[in-house]
Amino acid sequence: MAQAELLDLGSPVNEEGLTLRLDLDQQVRRCFYVVPQVMGEDGSFTVSEVCPKCSNQLSEYEAGRFIRLICNEDTLVWVNP
């Protein structure tokens, strides 16, 4: 149940997080919302190649310790451990 809520970008918890991200983006600086991921039974993470909100292709952002897949339009990010 909780996992389904976290994975649904339209769930109340994600809607609240996205609203907070927008407020920070407008008042402080550009920021991204990290989309939760679930580890599969084999220990791997599966991330779509397209954004679930706008269907645009995700871009790789490799600065830092982990590769991130980002949607610049919706300011969403998926971290690949």
TADARA-V106908 format. One record per pair of residues at least 4 apart in sequence whose C-alpha atoms are under 6 Angstrom apart, sorted by the first residue. I is the first residue (numbers start at 1). J is the second residue. If there is no record, write none. Layout:
BEGIN
I;J, I;J
END
This chain:
BEGIN
5;11, 9;14, 10;15, 11;15, 14;18, 21;25, 24;28, 25;29, 25;30, 25;31, 32;75, 32;76, 33;76, 33;77, 34;76, 34;77, 34;78, 35;77, 35;78, 39;43, 39;44, 39;45, 40;44, 49;57, 49;58, 50;55, 50;56, 50;57, 50;58, 51;55, 51;56, 58;69, 58;70, 58;71, 59;69, 59;70, 60;68, 60;69, 61;67, 61;68, 62;67, 66;81, 67;80, 68;78, 68;79, 68;80, 69;77, 69;78, 70;76, 70;77, 71;75, 71;76
END
